[in-house]
Amino acid sequence: MANSIAAAGDAGFGGIKSWPERIKSFYNDVRTEMRKVTTPSRKEVQATTTVVLVAVFLFALYFWAVDNTLGRGVTDLIQYLTKR
């Protein structure tokens, strides 16, 4: 058991020793990926914004219709059940 604790301790210090190399590698990977990033053009941003706004209004209209239909149905059901 003492040998396994000692072996685990060595592995822990090995991780600490490799920490600067891992950070350097991480930042190199980040730099490489950031070079691949492109910003959209103004026209692309306007097009996607329009699509999002239209979708939001269509979903709002749909959920308003569903809410009103279900609300009226529940109201009518409650009125029907309380008249008995």
N, C-alpha and C positions, 0 to 999 in steps of 0.2 A: 504494500500500500504506500509506503514511503517513496518507493521508486516511481509510482504513478504520479504522486504529488510533485516530485522533483521534475519529472518529464513534462507535466502540465505547466510548471513554472517556467521551464526553458521555452516552451512554445509561446507563453505569454510575452516573454521578453523579446522573442523573435518577431512577434507582431509589432512590438513597439519600435524595434530597430527598422522594420520595413515601412513604418508609417510615413516618413518623408518621401520615400520613393512612390508610395501609393498616392499621396497627395499630388505630387508632381505629375504622375501619370493621369490622374483624374483631371487636373487643369489642362493638360495637353489634349485630352479627349474633348473637353469642353470647348477649347479654342478651335479644334478641328471641326466640331459640329456647328459652332457659331459661324464659321466661314461659309457653311452651306445654307444658312438662313437668308432668305430674301424677303424684303418688305413688299407688300402688295401695292399696286398702283392706285391712284385716286379713283380711277374708273372701277377697279375691282372692289374697292371698299364701298363705293356707292351702290354697286350692284348687289353685293351681299347684304348691305344694310336694308336695301329695298325688299329683298326676299324675306329677311327676318321680320320687318315691319308688317308686310302682307300676311305672313304666317301667323304672327301674333294676333292681328285683327281677325283673321279667319277662325283661329282657335277660340278667341273671345266670343265671337258670334255663335259658334257651335256650343260652347259651354253655357252661354246665356240661354239659348233655345232649350237645351237639355234641362237646365235648372228650372226654367219656367214651366216646362212640361211636367217634370216630376213634382214640382211644388204644387201646381194646379191639381195634379192627380191625387196627391196626398191630401190636399185641402178638400177635394170632392169626396174622397173616401171617408175622411173624418166627419164631414157633414152628413153623409149617408148613414154612417154608423151611429151618430148621435141622435138622428131623427127617429130611430126605432124605439 
